[in-house]
């Protein structure tokens, strides 16, 4: 069984017109790291639109959190800010920017109110899904480790109330798994 971890990156920043290009470069670097070069232009353009909306429409504190999530098949991006007003799609012309541009650059998008403001998100289904890079927080089990129990071990009875939990088999490292399978 292969378990995919979700790669996640968050960036808290005060949105200003001058900072938007730098934020886009940071996000582009993470997308490159995740081997999503084909997603850089549309994602950075859409994030630029959302951050521009924070600059133009959020009164007072313009601190926001930009988040990227990559599952190996879908990339979801969100921008959370402290503005109370939910945005509306006022134009269907993506050339004017704003949410119309985000809608054209994504497969799906939406917004929701939070206790402290709102979140606007969009997602893109990646045509050529890639592997999710392993992170320090993701699962690290490999197939040989999952199959490390001897085949002659008696089957375990289903869980019964009051029955002691079975002892897990010790996990083998990659070198031990290769030696057990006879691989060099």
Beta strands, then each sheet from edge to edge (+ up, - down):
strand 1: 7-14
strand 2: 63-70
strand 3: 74-81
strand 4: 108-113
strand 5: 118-125
sheet 1: 1+ 2- 3+ 5- 4+
end
